[in-house]
Amino acid sequence: MNNTAFHQGKAMQKMIKNAGHTLFYLRPYYTDLNPVEKQRAHAKQMRRSTHC
């Protein structure tokens, strides 16, 4: 999970642990797990390079 405030709440953490899961917090906007973010970053980079 990312570090969004509602993911870090005690109630949410307890609910997830009670369901038998382990929490792993990732850095914000972890692009390796979201291919769409890589595409957006590439498009943004291309857009910036065409505007001098």
Residue pairs with C-beta under 8 A, 6 or more apart in sequence:
1 7
1 23
1 24
1 25
1 26
2 25
2 26
2 27
2 28
2 29
2 30
3 25
3 26
3 27
3 28
6 12
7 25
8 25
13 23
16 23
17 23
26 33
29 37
31 37
31 38
31 41
